[in-house]
Amino acid sequence: MNRAPNYRGRLAPSPTGHLHLGHARTFWIAQERARAHGGELILRNEDLDAARFKMEFVEAMLQDLRWFGFEWSEGPDVGGPFAPYNQSERMDFYRAGLEKLRAGNFIYPCTCSRKDIRSATRAPHANDDGEPIYPGTCRNKGDKWQVTSDKNPATASRITYHASLRFRVPDGETISLTDGNFGEQKFVAGKDFGDFVVWRGDGSPAYQLACVLDDAVMQITEVVRGADLLVSTARQILLYRALGLPVPDFFHCELMCDEAGQRLAKRHDSLSLRQLRGRGESPANLRSGWKTEISLP
């Protein structure tokens, strides 16, 4: 795959609730960095979480982003050369990536439940994202690739494996990156994070795989996102390598916290862009002072 010659950044919200001020701050940094590089900003709708996704949040997301002052040149509402920009419409693409991982013997079936993993004696939590480190229960059980094709024409592109599929990390290897904000970062596979899910048992791709494949095919040159995803970046670097894809640059932003010191989440509805907009707040006032915290080239 040829790397895009110019800067390409992206916004990748998930429509599982209303966007809050913390999202806006991270997205604003992404937009400012794209502008500083004279580049493009792409909007991708990460709507793969069927249990939490709601169509009403998609429309609210677009409205709130526009209100806040975001502009993008490609996205689900304007199209572009790498359409579709809704992840739910890209299933065949994700499955092709999964089959490449399977052919390279990078993944294996896992039948462990979340309860099984959390109760395992060696399941500490990875730094930052709180993900339990998988104890390797199914790693050497053999590959039982039972496959069921969906007969429903509306969802015929979905294939269900009778297990989750995990990426086998190279235990003991140090994964290094130079982050645009935090500098040099190092994570040890098998210690700081373990084998991770790339495909869920319900027949849908997990975040790590979908994100890597989309950022690669959309030729994203720099990924700007929250610091809680630093460990995920180490996981994704392994996926880029396994799939033979170019690794983008990364810029992780400090997280915004509430008055109690807790990082903002979608449960902070009083700080949602929808509520702030309804109260007549000014986007310019809300983001005043943010530029002093943004490290630009």
ZADO-1210 file (C-alpha; in nm, 4 decimals, padded with zeros to 6 digits):
<atoms>
<atom x="00.0000" y="00.0000" z="00.0000" code="MET" pos="1"/>
<atom x="00.1366" y="00.3422" z="-00.0932" code="ASN" pos="2"/>
<atom x="00.1504" y="00.5993" z="00.1834" code="ARG" pos="3"/>
<atom x="-00.0383" y="00.9222" z="00.1169" code="ALA" pos="4"/>
<atom x="00.2175" y="01.1970" z="00.0432" code="PRO" pos="5"/>
<atom x="00.0346" y="01.4561" z="00.2549" code="ASN" pos="6"/>
<atom x="-00.0829" y="01.4643" z="00.6143" code="TYR" pos="7"/>
<atom x="-00.4084" y="01.2779" z="00.6777" code="ARG" pos="8"/>
<atom x="-00.5636" y="01.2827" z="01.0231" code="GLY" pos="9"/>
<atom x="-00.8942" y="01.1479" z="01.1430" code="ARG" pos="10"/>
<atom x="-01.1792" y="01.1776" z="01.3895" code="LEU" pos="11"/>
<atom x="-01.3194" y="00.8393" z="01.4895" code="ALA" pos="12"/>
<atom x="-01.6123" y="00.8779" z="01.7313" code="PRO" pos="13"/>
<atom x="-01.8322" y="00.5894" z="01.8384" code="SER" pos="14"/>
<atom x="-02.2121" y="00.6521" z="01.8453" code="PRO" pos="15"/>
<atom x="-02.2729" y="00.4857" z="02.1821" code="THR" pos="16"/>
<atom x="-02.3686" y="00.8073" z="02.3626" code="GLY" pos="17"/>
<atom x="-02.3400" y="01.1814" z="02.3273" code="HIS" pos="18"/>
<atom x="-01.9918" y="01.3233" z="02.2739" code="LEU" pos="19"/>
<atom x="-01.8540" y="01.5120" z="02.5745" code="HIS" pos="20"/>
<atom x="-01.6060" y="01.7952" z="02.6172" code="LEU" pos="21"/>
<atom x="-01.3171" y="01.5509" z="02.6552" code="GLY" pos="22"/>
<atom x="-01.3890" y="01.4064" z="02.3124" code="HIS" pos="23"/>
<atom x="-01.4094" y="01.7582" z="02.1710" code="ALA" pos="24"/>
<atom x="-01.0714" y="01.8536" z="02.3149" code="ARG" pos="25"/>
<atom x="-00.8955" y="01.5489" z="02.1689" code="THR" pos="26"/>
<atom x="-01.0712" y="01.5948" z="01.8353" code="PHE" pos="27"/>
<atom x="-00.9807" y="01.9636" z="01.8351" code="TRP" pos="28"/>
<atom x="-00.6144" y="01.8745" z="01.8777" code="ILE" pos="29"/>
<atom x="-00.6509" y="01.6368" z="01.5821" code="ALA" pos="30"/>
<atom x="-00.8037" y="01.9125" z="01.3711" code="GLN" pos="31"/>
<atom x="-00.5418" y="02.1684" z="01.4713" code="GLU" pos="32"/>
<atom x="-00.2610" y="01.9284" z="01.3849" code="ARG" pos="33"/>
<atom x="-00.4168" y="01.8566" z="01.0454" code="ALA" pos="34"/>
<atom x="-00.4481" y="02.2279" z="00.9777" code="ARG" pos="35"/>
<atom x="-00.0923" y="02.2976" z="01.0935" code="ALA" pos="36"/>
<atom x="00.0344" y="02.0371" z="00.8456" code="HIS" pos="37"/>
<atom x="-00.1873" y="02.1694" z="00.5657" code="GLY" pos="38"/>
<atom x="-00.3489" y="01.8265" z="00.5563" code="GLY" pos="39"/>
<atom x="-00.6863" y="01.6530" z="00.5403" code="GLU" pos="40"/>
<atom x="-00.9182" y="01.5506" z="00.8241" code="LEU" pos="41"/>
<atom x="-01.1335" y="01.2373" z="00.7810" code="ILE" pos="42"/>
<atom x="-01.4421" y="01.1466" z="00.9855" code="LEU" pos="43"/>
<atom x="-01.5075" y="00.7770" z="01.0478" code="ARG" pos="44"/>
<atom x="-01.8176" y="00.6504" z="01.2263" code="ASN" pos="45"/>
<atom x="-01.7081" y="00.3595" z="01.4482" code="GLU" pos="46"/>
<atom x="-02.0501" y="00.1977" z="01.4844" code="ASP" pos="47"/>
<atom x="-01.9540" y="-00.1656" z="01.5441" code="LEU" pos="48"/>
<atom x="-02.0773" y="-00.1904" z="01.9054" code="ASP" pos="49"/>
<atom x="-02.4196" y="-00.3362" z="01.8299" code="ALA" pos="50"/>
<atom x="-02.5153" y="-00.3563" z="02.1982" code="ALA" pos="51"/>
<atom x="-02.4679" y="00.0178" z="02.2585" code="ARG" pos="52"/>
<atom x="-02.4996" y="00.1751" z="01.9132" code="PHE" pos="53"/>
<atom x="-02.8052" y="00.3923" z="01.8449" code="LYS" pos="54"/>
<atom x="-02.8908" y="00.5737" z="01.5210" code="MET" pos="55"/>
<atom x="-02.9962" y="00.8811" z="01.7199" code="GLU" pos="56"/>
<atom x="-02.6387" y="00.9195" z="01.8410" code="PHE" pos="57"/>
<atom x="-02.5061" y="00.9252" z="01.4825" code="VAL" pos="58"/>
<atom x="-02.7136" y="01.2289" z="01.3863" code="GLU" pos="59"/>
<atom x="-02.6392" y="01.3963" z="01.7193" code="ALA" pos="60"/>
<atom x="-02.2678" y="01.3302" z="01.6680" code="MET" pos="61"/>
<atom x="-02.2648" y="01.4998" z="01.3269" code="LEU" pos="62"/>
<atom x="-02.4676" y="01.7961" z="01.4500" code="GLN" pos="63"/>
<atom x="-02.2592" y="01.8487" z="01.7635" code="ASP" pos="64"/>
<atom x="-01.9282" y="01.8230" z="01.5792" code="LEU" pos="65"/>
<atom x="-02.0416" y="02.0777" z="01.3203" code="ARG" pos="66"/>
<atom x="-02.1677" y="02.3103" z="01.5955" code="TRP" pos="67"/>
<atom x="-01.8355" y="02.2929" z="01.7758" code="PHE" pos="68"/>
<atom x="-01.6467" y="02.3977" z="01.4650" code="GLY" pos="69"/>
<atom x="-01.5170" y="02.0746" z="01.3169" code="PHE" pos="70"/>
<atom x="-01.4720" y="02.0387" z="00.9418" code="GLU" pos="71"/>
<atom x="-01.3820" y="01.7235" z="00.7516" code="TRP" pos="72"/>
<atom x="-01.3227" y="01.6533" z="00.3862" code="SER" pos="73"/>
<atom x="-01.4247" y="01.2860" z="00.3890" code="GLU" pos="74"/>
<atom x="-01.6854" y="01.1087" z="00.5974" code="GLY" pos="75"/>
<atom x="-02.0179" y="00.9237" z="00.6090" code="PRO" pos="76"/>
<atom x="-02.2122" y="01.2414" z="00.5289" code="ASP" pos="77"/>
<atom x="-01.9898" y="01.3703" z="00.2456" code="VAL" pos="78"/>
<atom x="-01.8346" y="01.0537" z="00.0981" code="GLY" pos="79"/>
<atom x="-01.4792" y="01.0268" z="-00.0271" code="GLY" pos="80"/>
<atom x="-01.2343" y="00.7964" z="-00.2044" code="PRO" pos="81"/>
<atom x="-01.2215" y="00.5424" z="00.0797" code="PHE" pos="82"/>
<atom x="-01.5964" y="00.5061" z="00.1396" code="ALA" pos="83"/>
<atom x="-01.7864" y="00.3680" z="00.3152" code="PRO" pos="84"/>
<atom x="-01.6966" y="00.5618" z="00.6297" code="TYR" pos="85"/>
<atom x="-01.9389" y="00.3716" z="00.8552" code="ASN" pos="86"/>
<atom x="-01.7562" y="00.0732" z="01.0018" code="GLN" pos="87"/>
<atom x="-02.0746" y="-00.1358" z="00.9998" code="SER" pos="88"/>
<atom x="-02.0574" y="-00.1254" z="00.6186" code="GLU" pos="89"/>
<atom x="-01.6988" y="-00.2511" z="00.5977" code="ARG" pos="90"/>
<atom x="-01.7427" y="-00.6113" z="00.7166" code="MET" pos="91"/>
<atom x="-01.6032" y="-00.7814" z="00.4055" code="ASP" pos="92"/>
<atom x="-01.2910" y="-00.5702" z="00.4345" code="PHE" pos="93"/>
<atom x="-01.2391" y="-00.6701" z="00.8004" code="TYR" pos="94"/>
<atom x="-01.2940" y="-01.0348" z="00.7194" code="ARG" pos="95"/>
<atom x="-01.0237" y="-01.0238" z="00.4524" code="ALA" pos="96"/>
<atom x="-00.7822" y="-00.8856" z="00.7113" code="GLY" pos="97"/>
<atom x="-00.8826" y="-01.1544" z="00.9583" code="LEU" pos="98"/>
<atom x="-00.8205" y="-01.4300" z="00.7039" code="GLU" pos="99"/>
<atom x="-00.4741" y="-01.2884" z="00.6414" code="LYS" pos="100"/>
<atom x="-00.3999" y="-01.3138" z="01.0140" code="LEU" pos="101"/>
<atom x="-00.5360" y="-01.6660" z="01.0199" code="ARG" pos="102"/>
<atom x="-00.3250" y="-01.7709" z="00.7197" code="ALA" pos="103"/>
<atom x="-00.0155" y="-01.6338" z="00.8945" code="GLY" pos="104"/>
<atom x="-00.0934" y="-01.8296" z="01.2130" code="ASN" pos="105"/>
<atom x="-00.1164" y="-01.5091" z="01.4174" code="PHE" pos="106"/>
<atom x="-00.4530" y="-01.5859" z="01.5772" code="ILE" pos="107"/>
<atom x="-00.6284" y="-01.8693" z="01.7583" code="TYR" pos="108"/>
<atom x="-00.9816" y="-01.9467" z="01.8890" code="PRO" pos="109"/>
<atom x="-01.0597" y="-01.8659" z="02.2510" code="CYS" pos="110"/>
<atom x="-01.3685" y="-01.9850" z="02.4385" code="THR" pos="111"/>
<atom x="-01.2882" y="-01.8104" z="02.7683" code="CYS" pos="112"/>
<atom x="-01.5523" y="-01.5804" z="02.9139" code="SER" pos="113"/>
<atom x="-01.4708" y="-01.2474" z="03.0754" code="ARG" pos="114"/>
<atom x="-01.5401" y="-01.4112" z="03.4112" code="LYS" pos="115"/>
<atom x="-01.2912" y="-01.6893" z="03.3328" code="ASP" pos="116"/>
<atom x="-01.0211" y="-01.4364" z="03.2522" code="ILE" pos="117"/>
<atom x="-01.0836" y="-01.2118" z="03.5498" code="ARG" pos="118"/>
<atom x="-01.0781" y="-01.5058" z="03.7894" code="SER" pos="119"/>
<atom x="-00.7497" y="-01.6423" z="03.6515" code="ALA" pos="120"/>
<atom x="-00.4615" y="-01.6142" z="03.8962" code="THR" pos="121"/>
<atom x="-00.2373" y="-01.4334" z="03.6486" code="ARG" pos="122"/>
<atom x="-00.4784" y="-01.1816" z="03.5091" code="ALA" pos="123"/>
<atom x="-00.3533" y="-00.8395" z="03.6206" code="PRO" pos="124"/>
<atom x="-00.4784" y="-00.5366" z="03.4329" code="HIS" pos="125"/>
<atom x="-00.2796" y="-00.3772" z="03.1558" code="ALA" pos="126"/>
<atom x="-00.1649" y="-00.0220" z="03.2122" code="ASN" pos="127"/>
<atom x="-00.4009" y="00.2622" z="03.1178" code="ASP" pos="128"/>
<atom x="-00.6913" y="00.0741" z="02.9608" code="ASP" pos="129"/>
<atom x="-00.7783" y="-00.1700" z="03.2416" code="GLY" pos="130"/>
<atom x="-00.7868" y="-00.4699" z="03.0079" code="GLU" pos="131"/>
<atom x="-00.7116" y="-00.7967" z="03.1921" code="PRO" pos="132"/>
<atom x="-00.3957" y="-00.9631" z="03.0674" code="ILE" pos="133"/>
<atom x="-00.5052" y="-01.2897" z="02.9095" code="TYR" pos="134"/>
<atom x="-00.3521" y="-01.5898" z="03.0930" code="PRO" pos="135"/>
<atom x="-00.3136" y="-01.7993" z="02.7759" code="GLY" pos="136"/>
<atom x="-00.5743" y="-02.0632" z="02.8632" code="THR" pos="137"/>
<atom x="-00.6690" y="-02.1430" z="02.5022" code="CYS" pos="138"/>
<atom x="-00.3347" y="-02.0634" z="02.3426" code="ARG" pos="139"/>
<atom x="-00.2230" y="-02.4237" z="02.2955" code="ASN" pos="140"/>
<atom x="-00.5558" y="-02.6046" z="02.2656" code="LYS" pos="141"/>
<atom x="-00.5365" y="-02.6337" z="01.8878" code="GLY" pos="142"/>
<atom x="-00.7248" y="-02.4451" z="01.6220" code="ASP" pos="143"/>
<atom x="-01.0887" y="-02.5510" z="01.6005" code="LYS" pos="144"/>
<atom x="-01.2064" y="-02.3273" z="01.3195" code="TRP" pos="145"/>
<atom x="-01.5785" y="-02.4000" z="01.3170" code="GLN" pos="146"/>
<atom x="-01.7528" y="-02.1546" z="01.0873" code="VAL" pos="147"/>
<atom x="-02.1199" y="-02.0720" z="01.0350" code="THR" pos="148"/>
<atom x="-02.2345" y="-01.8582" z="00.7412" code="SER" pos="149"/>
<atom x="-02.5285" y="-01.6295" z="00.8102" code="ASP" pos="150"/>
<atom x="-02.8244" y="-01.7256" z="00.5880" code="LYS" pos="151"/>
<atom x="-03.0046" y="-01.3951" z="00.6419" code="ASN" pos="152"/>
<atom x="-02.9583" y="-01.1875" z="00.3203" code="PRO" pos="153"/>
<atom x="-02.9494" y="-00.8676" z="00.5265" code="ALA" pos="154"/>
<atom x="-02.6444" y="-00.9893" z="00.7188" code="THR" pos="155"/>
<atom x="-02.5028" y="-01.2435" z="00.4746" code="ALA" pos="156"/>
<atom x="-02.1564" y="-01.0913" z="00.4943" code="SER" pos="157"/>
<atom x="-02.1286" y="-01.1954" z="00.8586" code="ARG" pos="158"/>
<atom x="-01.9576" y="-01.5218" z="00.9480" code="ILE" pos="159"/>
<atom x="-01.9620" y="-01.6455" z="01.3068" code="THR" pos="160"/>
<atom x="-01.6685" y="-01.8368" z="01.4512" code="TYR" pos="161"/>
<atom x="-01.7762" y="-02.0403" z="01.7529" code="HIS" pos="162"/>
<atom x="-01.5242" y="-01.8587" z="01.9680" code="ALA" pos="163"/>
<atom x="-01.3486" y="-01.5274" z="01.9996" code="SER" pos="164"/>
<atom x="-01.0265" y="-01.5025" z="01.8023" code="LEU" pos="165"/>
<atom x="-00.7143" y="-01.3765" z="01.9773" code="ARG" pos="166"/>
<atom x="-00.3879" y="-01.2407" z="01.8433" code="PHE" pos="167"/>
<atom x="-00.0868" y="-01.4299" z="01.9785" code="ARG" pos="168"/>
<atom x="00.1607" y="-01.1692" z="02.1078" code="VAL" pos="169"/>
<atom x="00.5390" y="-01.2340" z="02.1034" code="PRO" pos="170"/>
<atom x="00.5974" y="-01.2782" z="02.4769" code="ASP" pos="171"/>
<atom x="00.8912" y="-01.0810" z="02.6082" code="GLY" pos="172"/>
<atom x="00.9310" y="-00.8558" z="02.3034" code="GLU" pos="173"/>
<atom x="00.9483" y="-00.4817" z="02.3713" code="THR" pos="174"/>
<atom x="00.7195" y="-00.2769" z="02.1491" code="ILE" pos="175"/>
<atom x="00.8547" y="00.0762" z="02.1133" code="SER" pos="176"/>
<atom x="00.7119" y="00.3928" z="01.9653" code="LEU" pos="177"/>
<atom x="00.7893" y="00.7619" z="01.9731" code="THR" pos="178"/>
<atom x="00.4682" y="00.9420" z="02.0582" code="ASP" pos="179"/>
<atom x="00.4263" y="01.2960" z="01.9307" code="GLY" pos="180"/>
<atom x="00.3190" y="01.4149" z="02.2757" code="ASN" pos="181"/>
<atom x="00.4636" y="01.1771" z="02.5356" code="PHE" pos="182"/>
<atom x="00.7889" y="01.0871" z="02.3600" code="GLY" pos="183"/>
<atom x="00.9441" y="00.7408" z="02.3718" code="GLU" pos="184"/>
<atom x="00.7105" y="00.4669" z="02.4972" code="GLN" pos="185"/>
<atom x="00.7895" y="00.0998" z="02.5571" code="LYS" pos="186"/>
<atom x="00.5595" y="-00.1915" z="02.6351" code="PHE" pos="187"/>
<atom x="00.6551" y="-00.5541" z="02.6890" code="VAL" pos="188"/>
<atom x="00.4297" y="-00.8092" z="02.5184" code="ALA" pos="189"/>
<atom x="00.3029" y="-01.0679" z="02.7646" code="GLY" pos="190"/>
<atom x="00.3743" y="-00.8374" z="03.0581" code="LYS" pos="191"/>
<atom x="00.2127" y="-00.5023" z="02.9868" code="ASP" pos="192"/>
<atom x="-00.0531" y="-00.6592" z="02.7647" code="PHE" pos="193"/>
<atom x="-00.1431" y="-01.0128" z="02.6610" code="GLY" pos="194"/>
<atom x="-00.3071" y="-01.1956" z="02.3719" code="ASP" pos="195"/>
<atom x="-00.5957" y="-00.9748" z="02.2629" code="PHE" pos="196"/>
<atom x="-00.9269" y="-01.0280" z="02.0853" code="VAL" pos="197"/>
<atom x="-00.9405" y="-00.9315" z="01.7170" code="VAL" pos="198"/>
<atom x="-01.2759" y="-01.0951" z="01.6376" code="TRP" pos="199"/>
<atom x="-01.5688" y="-01.1464" z="01.8707" code="ARG" pos="200"/>
<atom x="-01.7768" y="-01.4602" z="01.8922" code="GLY" pos="201"/>
<atom x="-02.0821" y="-01.2736" z="01.7641" code="ASP" pos="202"/>
<atom x="-01.9197" y="-01.2412" z="01.4218" code="GLY" pos="203"/>
<atom x="-01.7939" y="-00.8827" z="01.4438" code="SER" pos="204"/>
<atom x="-01.4402" y="-00.7416" z="01.4441" code="PRO" pos="205"/>
<atom x="-01.2943" y="-00.6053" z="01.7653" code="ALA" pos="206"/>
<atom x="-01.1719" y="-00.2475" z="01.7932" code="TYR" pos="207"/>
<atom x="-00.8019" y="-00.3265" z="01.7477" code="GLN" pos="208"/>
<atom x="-00.8402" y="-00.4972" z="01.4099" code="LEU" pos="209"/>
<atom x="-01.1041" y="-00.2633" z="01.2648" code="ALA" pos="210"/>
<atom x="-00.9062" y="00.0436" z="01.3662" code="CYS" pos="211"/>
<atom x="-00.5801" y="-00.0786" z="01.2128" code="VAL" pos="212"/>
<atom x="-00.7366" y="-00.1855" z="00.8853" code="LEU" pos="213"/>
<atom x="-00.9355" y="00.1364" z="00.8458" code="ASP" pos="214"/>
<atom x="-00.6471" y="00.3674" z="00.9338" code="ASP" pos="215"/>
<atom x="-00.4251" y="00.1825" z="00.6869" code="ALA" pos="216"/>
<atom x="-00.6637" y="00.1776" z="00.3902" code="VAL" pos="217"/>
<atom x="-00.7706" y="00.5384" z="00.4533" code="MET" pos="218"/>
<atom x="-00.3998" y="00.6289" z="00.4483" code="GLN" pos="219"/>
<atom x="-00.4030" y="00.8013" z="00.7864" code="ILE" pos="220"/>
<atom x="-00.0551" y="00.9408" z="00.8506" code="THR" pos="221"/>
<atom x="-00.1057" y="01.0394" z="01.2157" code="GLU" pos="222"/>
<atom x="-00.3486" y="00.8990" z="01.4730" code="VAL" pos="223"/>
<atom x="-00.4470" y="01.1510" z="01.7409" code="VAL" pos="224"/>
<atom x="-00.6355" y="01.0043" z="02.0373" code="ARG" pos="225"/>
<atom x="-00.6476" y="00.9864" z="02.4176" code="GLY" pos="226"/>
<atom x="-00.3638" y="00.8687" z="02.6417" code="ALA" pos="227"/>
<atom x="-00.5807" y="00.5804" z="02.7646" code="ASP" pos="228"/>
<atom x="-00.5090" y="00.4120" z="02.4283" code="LEU" pos="229"/>
<atom x="-00.1292" y="00.4043" z="02.4556" code="LEU" pos="230"/>
<atom x="-00.1301" y="00.0311" z="02.5347" code="VAL" pos="231"/>
<atom x="-00.3720" y="-00.0270" z="02.2487" code="SER" pos="232"/>
<atom x="-00.1178" y="00.1384" z="02.0213" code="THR" pos="233"/>
<atom x="00.1392" y="-00.1259" z="02.1166" code="ALA" pos="234"/>
<atom x="-00.1145" y="-00.3961" z="02.0292" code="ARG" pos="235"/>
<atom x="-00.1953" y="-00.2286" z="01.7006" code="GLN" pos="236"/>
<atom x="00.1690" y="-00.1979" z="01.6011" code="ILE" pos="237"/>
<atom x="00.1833" y="-00.5780" z="01.6161" code="LEU" pos="238"/>
<atom x="-00.1203" y="-00.5976" z="01.3887" code="LEU" pos="239"/>
<atom x="00.0278" y="-00.3527" z="01.1385" code="TYR" pos="240"/>
<atom x="00.3402" y="-00.5676" z="01.1296" code="ARG" pos="241"/>
<atom x="00.1518" y="-00.8963" z="01.0924" code="ALA" pos="242"/>
<atom x="-00.0606" y="-00.7556" z="00.8103" code="LEU" pos="243"/>
<atom x="00.2342" y="-00.5951" z="00.6318" code="GLY" pos="244"/>
<atom x="00.0871" y="-00.2451" z="00.6640" code="LEU" pos="245"/>
<atom x="00.2696" y="00.0868" z="00.7203" code="PRO" pos="246"/>
<atom x="00.2513" y="00.2149" z="01.0784" code="VAL" pos="247"/>
<atom x="00.1249" y="00.5748" z="01.1136" code="PRO" pos="248"/>
<atom x="00.2596" y="00.8310" z="01.3581" code="ASP" pos="249"/>
<atom x="00.0821" y="00.8673" z="01.6923" code="PHE" pos="250"/>
<atom x="-00.0045" y="01.1625" z="01.9137" code="PHE" pos="251"/>
<atom x="-00.1751" y="01.0775" z="02.2434" code="HIS" pos="252"/>
<atom x="-00.3525" y="01.3551" z="02.4319" code="CYS" pos="253"/>
<atom x="-00.3853" y="01.4084" z="02.8050" code="GLU" pos="254"/>
<atom x="-00.7325" y="01.3139" z="02.9238" code="LEU" pos="255"/>
<atom x="-00.9799" y="01.5717" z="03.0510" code="MET" pos="256"/>
<atom x="-01.1021" y="01.5116" z="03.4073" code="CYS" pos="257"/>
<atom x="-01.3963" y="01.6350" z="03.6108" code="ASP" pos="258"/>
<atom x="-01.3727" y="01.8263" z="03.9387" code="GLU" pos="259"/>
<atom x="-01.3265" y="01.4997" z="04.1289" code="ALA" pos="260"/>
<atom x="-01.0288" y="01.4044" z="03.9142" code="GLY" pos="261"/>
<atom x="-01.2168" y="01.1333" z="03.7255" code="GLN" pos="262"/>
<atom x="-01.1651" y="01.1241" z="03.3503" code="ARG" pos="263"/>
<atom x="-01.4676" y="01.2293" z="03.1517" code="LEU" pos="264"/>
<atom x="-01.6901" y="00.9555" z="03.0121" code="ALA" pos="265"/>
<atom x="-02.0221" y="00.9488" z="02.8304" code="LYS" pos="266"/>
<atom x="-02.1960" y="00.9221" z="03.1672" code="ARG" pos="267"/>
<atom x="-02.0948" y="01.2885" z="03.2267" code="HIS" pos="268"/>
<atom x="-02.4040" y="01.4086" z="03.0432" code="ASP" pos="269"/>
<atom x="-02.3826" y="01.7579" z="03.1930" code="SER" pos="270"/>
<atom x="-02.0587" y="01.8047" z="02.9957" code="LEU" pos="271"/>
<atom x="-02.1904" y="01.6524" z="02.6736" code="SER" pos="272"/>
<atom x="-02.1733" y="01.8740" z="02.3674" code="LEU" pos="273"/>
<atom x="-02.5495" y="01.8307" z="02.3321" code="ARG" pos="274"/>
<atom x="-02.6160" y="01.9687" z="02.6818" code="GLN" pos="275"/>
<atom x="-02.3599" y="02.2479" z="02.6466" code="LEU" pos="276"/>
<atom x="-02.5122" y="02.3465" z="02.3152" code="ARG" pos="277"/>
<atom x="-02.8619" y="02.3421" z="02.4651" code="GLY" pos="278"/>
<atom x="-02.7492" y="02.5727" z="02.7452" code="ARG" pos="279"/>
<atom x="-02.6274" y="02.8282" z="02.4924" code="GLY" pos="280"/>
<atom x="-02.2570" y="02.7798" z="02.5602" code="GLU" pos="281"/>
<atom x="-02.0135" y="02.9208" z="02.3063" code="SER" pos="282"/>
<atom x="-01.7734" y="02.6712" z="02.1442" code="PRO" pos="283"/>
<atom x="-01.5086" y="02.9440" z="02.1290" code="ALA" pos="284"/>
<atom x="-01.5352" y="03.0004" z="02.5047" code="ASN" pos="285"/>
<atom x="-01.5334" y="02.6270" z="02.5782" code="LEU" pos="286"/>
<atom x="-01.2082" y="02.5756" z="02.3918" code="ARG" pos="287"/>
<atom x="-01.0384" y="02.8950" z="02.5051" code="SER" pos="288"/>
<atom x="-00.6894" y="02.8160" z="02.6326" code="GLY" pos="289"/>
<atom x="-00.6661" y="02.4781" z="02.4619" code="TRP" pos="290"/>
<atom x="-00.4103" y="02.5944" z="02.2084" code="LYS" pos="291"/>
<atom x="-00.1515" y="02.6515" z="02.4806" code="THR" pos="292"/>
<atom x="-00.1676" y="02.2766" z="02.5531" code="GLU" pos="293"/>
<atom x="-00.1292" y="02.1603" z="02.1931" code="ILE" pos="294"/>
<atom x="00.2188" y="02.0742" z="02.0723" code="SER" pos="295"/>
<atom x="00.2331" y="02.1564" z="01.7024" code="LEU" pos="296"/>
<atom x="00.5209" y="02.1023" z="01.4601" code="PRO" pos="297"/>
</atoms>
